[in-house]
């Protein structure tokens, strides 16, 4: 099917305005020879042009992520993952961050093995305290440690870009493959979270890889079904939020085998079993890679889970440590978290939070291509077979994420720009004269919008919502301010406010004093004593109540750092 589509959508010799095509009937031989030479030249040019363009797109993505990784201080979650990965490296135990499976942290560990930070396993504290002690109190250079921790995730993010390119090229044609890679490479969410030592992008990318391999299994099931199961298992072994993808991709494996050889029910069931069993095996292997004895000396208490949820946890064919992590996740879901959406602070969750946040944080051209591409996949007959592979996994994962209680950011839905980069490229298959020019213009709009945000990708918002400088008016937490700009704040204070009294309300895992920021907490003294420079993280501004709200209301905003921290004058 893919080869037939490519022959229709991507002719070997594209029309070139002003050049003659082959003659309709008999003609002079020299003229046919010239046309043949032109065709050969164009074919040769296209052979090297496609890889060159793909490399350029990936190089842009790599440059954006590395620049971001170098300039940002640790975000809230990163020290926990880095400390856990370092504990894996030195102690081979499942002690910290047991609410998440180990594979993503094993990826981070690959970079830490090179950095080789000094680690004190006897230090006592919760996982956040262990992370801060490792970075700031153990004689390590936090800039160097964090860069090496982030590099493996950056490499994985680039590889997932190749998956998006290959998936789109096989289903939709070469031009669509390049468009999909462009949408992936210029996605602010992919750049922002692909440059951090966190778990969101690795988990989402493995699901995308699994869907691509299940699609390929239509022709070579014996090769691709085990690989698809391994990729699916890698996702589930990175974040438990990927569990809803298992039944979806197992069902698609059945569809792939049944569609290739209708009527062979046993083969289809065997395909489902191969994917499911391989995925479970990868989860077990990830735990065994940390501790072959599978001890579970978790530093965190494991809550009891009753009822249907408890029964489901008990039935899971995963290690005890994985099931204990699920119990911790259910306890976190029961916590009354605070959210912030469109200027409104609330307790609990809103089912529409993630779609609304994606509306703010996705480039406008990308939103248009997502909608047009998804419509094309459903409307164009020759593409309908691919539609479930591209649309069903992100739809199910998004529906599952929308039921969660933590309205913290689009990182919980980062699979959307990955899958829909491929789906959006389907607009090029529409047989209308406007399809390719409009698709190209929208892709250019996406690129410009993304590049204008450089290097502040984490607080990105599209032009309809005022751009990155205005994101804090609509959203909070990892959408805007995740503690990433502490180093930039230190530079700004030295440059513009030397010698002044600093009052700081910082939301993050960094240690301000390490960066030379010596400040007091304005919430611990009477408001009348707070004079000078008041610095507040934008997430804290969004949630400000009581004394902090009074201080902000009676101060004047004079500066902004990274679109995530506001400086006031009192």
ABEGO torsion letter per residue (X at the ends): XAAAAAAAABBABBBBBGBBBBBABBBBAAAAAAAAAAAAAAAAAAAAAAAAAAAAAAAAAAAAAAAAAAABBBBAAAAAAAAAAAAAAAAGBBABGAABBAAAAAAAAAAAAAAGBBBBAABBEBAAAAAAAAAAAAGBBAAAAAAAAAAAAAAAAAAAAAAAAAAAAAAAEAAAAAAAAAAAAABAAAAAAAABBBAAAAAAAAAAAAAAAAAAAAABAAAAAAAAAAAAAAAAAABAAAAAAAAAAAAAAAAAAAAABBGBAAAAAAAAAAAAAAAAAAAAAAAAAABAAGBBBBABBBBBBBEAAAAAAAABABBAAAAAAAAAAAAAAABBBBBBBGGBBBBEBBAAAAAAAAAAABBAAAAAAAAAAAAAAAABAAAAAAAAAAAAAAAAAAAAAAABABBAEAAAAAAAAAAAAAAAAAAAABBBAAAAAAAAAAAAAAAAAAAAAOABAAABBBAAAGEAAAAAAABBEAAABAGAAAAAAAAAAAAAABGBBBBBBBBEABBAAAAGBBBBBAAABBAAABBEBBBBBAAAAAABBEAAAAAAAABBBABBBGGABBBBBX
